[in-house]
Amino acid sequence: MADEIAIESMLKERRKFKPDAAFSRQAHVNGVTAYNRMRKEADKNYQRYWARLAKENVTWFTPWKKVLSWKPPFAKWFVGAKTNVSYNCLDRHLEGENAWRRNKAAIIWEGEPGDSRTLTYGDLHREVCKFTNVLKGLGIKKGDRVVLYMPMVPELAIAMLACARMGAVHSIIFGGFSAESIRDRINDAEAHTVVTADGGWRRGQVVPLKNMIDEALEGAKTVRNVVVVQRTGQSILMKDGRDQWWHELMKDASPDCPAAKLDAEHPLFTLYTSGTTGKPKGILHTTGGYLVHTTVTSKYIFDLKETDTYWCTADIGWITGHSYVVYGILSNGATTVMYEGAPNHPEQDRFWEIIDKYNVTIFYTAPTAIRTFQKWGDEHVKKHSLKSLRLLGTVGEPINPAAWMWYRKMIGKNRCPIVDTWWQTETGGILISPIPGAVTTTPGTATLPFPGIFPEVVNEAGKPAKTDEGGYLVVKRPWPGMLRGIYGDPKRYKEQYWSKFKDTYFTGDGARRDKNGYFWIMGRVDDVMNVAGHRLSTMEIESALVSHPSVAESAVVGRPDEIKGTGVVAFVSLEKGIEASEKLQAQLKQHVAKEIGPIAKPDDIRFTDALPKTRSGKIMRRLLRDIAAGRETVGDTTTLEDYSVLAKLRDSDEG
Ligand code: PRX
């Protein structure tokens, strides 16, 4: 691993982009002096700094007794304080000096077929209050888990904010996951209630969400209620005594529902993400710290203002959507744009059309999307002015400098700063990113930690790596938005994140730091792949493959992919008597889609008699990665048990 990191870290990029003076002047952090002041304050006493930001940016019902209680690896932020995330995202924009926001757009929603809706802060508050009463009417109590499996429609944000309002814990499952994955997550969360929709629109087709839920619920014993939003209108099964329409429940619901005064450490949500083992883990986030972190980073990193129309293209089913479509943005009282569908429907310029239609000022998307747009061609972009844009962001994977430069020139017209934001489901919010208006950027680097965050690159022994030397990315001190655990599995939480280095959070990423202290993220160093900005575990796909009766053994690795960043290659050995065929290849891909979801479908399946293993029986993934990428095998193969396996795999590749 260390070799690979060292090799990759040779990438040298020298282009520098100083913040534009006009941008800096109007920014929250209006230049290097202001930035240094912020950093100095944070470095001097990070708890006091976070406490100041918490006081200034979040409304609390009861103040904290202690900023941080840190018993590694368990952190509690704003101990003893009471607040409510839904209150901060809604009610406080309707009161006092902010009361005028009642008629300001909170959510501008664009459906894929071209329909649209705008919910003002007043509207959103009313709908959330009503749905909270619906949840209560269904018997949901504080602390109960509610599963949301929904398309990108305003009702998803409403349901989240309603859970937050009463202290129910939402667990959102991305609409691309299959029945099997849903069932596992529902069972793990022991949820009584699921909120879904008949379907959602994607590339002109209906994604049949309710059918998927029906299938998932066949093996999920805990669910008593399913609430169904009517979106696509096709006929679906409504099971008597279990399924009810959203609009019918909402008809008579009272709009009166004060926000519960919740402890700062009350659970807000769990979100499942892939780890290094077969089973996804429910990452737990709580109320106060998460709210502070997402509110403050939204404000400073996106330079979010009252006048902004902000659009993050992520699906709410991922952490980016939780933190930076909904919570961090609404908490700041800004306008958030939500789009339901695909970027190429009806044409490949849909995103640019939306930007011009709503005069979007801040645009946040993933490198994989940027590379796709680049491939589709500049002509689609050039049809639109994009003149409203003032800041661009990226997230999800390392951005290659060529894509960064295209983004800057073609979308940002060389005018908009780009914030390359590094973070994870576990971190809750952004940890490493330029502050626009203050930090000079270079394509390919997420630059510097947000003040008050203390990441470092360390070597195997946990000592700081030298300048430009590759190593492990860790975080040395707790931060407000950090995960509080893995739902129901404190042991796994300790092992996964806190066992490699003492009292230090291990991110699973490799990185290097250059002479300016800028962080260059080099991707995962564990068995997690980052495919089109989505996290997938090799083990998860392997166990899906071996659950097929024809498969004896499988090993899954990533290979570089021009668009997706990483492509998925599965090496499969078959049970005795089973013939390899193209038909079986297609079946196996379909099988993975069914077991996990279409996002996990291997790009390539290679049949092999045997997998290369060490004498102790461990699969030599490094060799497989080389073979998958078509690279010469570098490094040590002396522990390989059977050299002929390697030769055969190469032959099969050429054939
Ligand atoms: O490898 C890093 C990569 O995405 C991983 C986190 O994935 P997930 O939990 O799904 O969250 C994605 C959205 C926050 C990280 O471990 N990653 C995320 N952002 C960047 C990145 N890699 C490089 N540069 C980034 N800006």
Residues whose N, C-alpha, C, O or C-beta is under 5 A from the ligand:
A	BS01	PRX	T320 T394 V395 G396 E397 P398 I399 D420 T421 W422 W423 Q424 T425 E426 A446 T507 D509 I521 G523 R524 G533 R535
